[in-house]
Amino acid sequence: MFPVAKENGTLCKQHATNLLRQEPAKMNETVLDARGLNCPLPVLKANRVLRTMQPGERLRILATDRASITDFQVFCRETGHALIAFTDENSVFCFTVKCRTSAPANKPN
């Protein structure tokens, strides 16, 4: 149905069903299960997956660390990726990030 990035665990079928009810999965959408990981691991793992993705593709991240809410906002602002959706379902945070279309501009020193 949609690719799942599995590094530490698998995508819960019930949660995947709930996600699909919220918004149909796109063919170019990957899911990263970062539940149970603490800061900064969800963002680091998401960054690793995003580096392999094509511009415009979407990464859906599942996380349980409350700090990830702020972490993904800052991560997207700093890297140029777009945080296009966020949901909180029973303390499982779901972020949908759209891969940037070009490399981020160099910041002045």
C-alpha positions as CSV (number, residue, x, y, z in Angstrom):
1,M,0.0,0.0,0.0
2,F,2.7,2.5,1.0
3,P,6.4,2.0,1.8
4,V,7.3,1.8,5.5
5,A,10.7,2.8,6.8
6,K,11.5,0.3,9.5
7,E,14.5,0.7,11.7
8,N,13.3,0.0,15.2
9,G,9.9,-1.7,15.0
10,T,7.1,-2.0,12.6
11,L,4.1,0.2,11.7
12,C,1.1,-0.6,13.9
13,K,-1.7,-1.8,11.5
14,Q,-4.4,-0.1,13.6
15,H,-2.6,3.2,13.6
16,A,-1.9,2.9,9.9
17,T,-5.6,2.4,9.3
18,N,-6.4,5.5,11.4
19,L,-3.8,7.5,9.3
20,L,-5.4,6.4,6.1
21,R,-8.8,7.6,7.3
22,Q,-7.3,11.0,8.0
23,E,-5.7,11.4,4.6
24,P,-5.2,8.7,1.9
25,A,-1.6,7.7,1.6
26,K,0.1,8.9,-1.5
27,M,2.1,6.5,-3.7
28,N,5.2,8.7,-3.0
29,E,4.7,8.6,0.7
30,T,7.0,6.8,3.1
31,V,6.2,6.1,6.8
32,L,8.9,6.1,9.5
33,D,8.0,4.6,12.8
34,A,10.0,6.5,15.5
35,R,7.7,5.6,18.4
36,G,9.6,4.9,21.6
37,L,12.6,6.9,20.5
38,N,13.7,10.0,22.4
39,C,15.1,13.4,21.2
40,P,17.0,13.8,19.0
41,L,16.6,10.3,17.4
42,P,13.2,10.8,15.6
43,V,14.6,13.9,13.8
44,L,17.9,12.2,13.0
45,K,16.2,9.2,11.5
46,A,13.8,11.3,9.6
47,N,16.7,13.3,8.2
48,R,18.4,10.1,7.1
49,V,15.3,9.0,5.2
50,L,14.6,12.4,3.7
51,R,18.1,12.4,2.2
52,T,17.2,9.4,0.1
53,M,13.9,10.9,-1.1
54,Q,13.1,12.8,-4.2
55,P,11.9,16.5,-4.0
56,G,8.2,16.7,-3.3
57,E,7.9,13.2,-1.8
58,R,6.3,12.9,1.6
59,L,7.5,11.3,4.8
60,R,5.1,10.5,7.5
61,I,6.7,10.1,10.9
62,L,5.2,8.5,13.9
63,A,6.7,9.5,17.2
64,T,5.8,9.4,20.9
65,D,8.4,11.8,22.3
66,R,6.6,15.1,23.1
67,A,9.8,17.0,22.3
68,S,9.4,15.9,18.7
69,I,6.6,18.5,18.3
70,T,9.1,21.4,18.6
71,D,11.9,19.4,17.1
72,F,10.2,18.8,13.7
73,Q,9.0,22.5,13.5
74,V,12.6,23.7,13.9
75,F,14.1,20.9,11.7
76,C,11.8,21.8,8.8
77,R,12.4,25.6,9.2
78,E,16.2,25.0,9.3
79,T,16.4,22.5,6.4
80,G,13.8,23.8,4.0
81,H,11.5,20.8,4.2
82,A,7.8,21.6,4.6
83,L,5.9,20.4,7.7
84,I,2.5,20.0,6.0
85,A,0.5,18.1,8.7
86,F,0.6,17.2,12.3
87,T,-1.8,15.1,14.4
88,D,-1.8,13.8,18.0
89,E,-3.7,10.6,18.4
90,N,-3.5,9.1,21.9
91,S,0.0,10.5,22.4
92,V,1.2,9.2,19.1
93,F,2.4,12.2,17.1
94,C,2.1,12.0,13.3
95,F,4.1,14.5,11.2
96,T,3.9,14.7,7.4
97,V,7.0,16.3,5.9
98,K,7.3,17.2,2.2
99,C,10.9,16.8,1.0
100,R,12.3,20.1,-0.1
101,T,12.6,20.9,-3.8
102,S,16.1,22.2,-3.7
103,A,19.2,22.3,-1.4
104,P,18.9,24.8,1.4
105,A,20.5,28.2,0.9
106,N,23.9,28.6,2.7
107,K,23.6,30.6,5.8
108,P,26.1,33.4,6.3
109,N,28.6,32.9,9.1
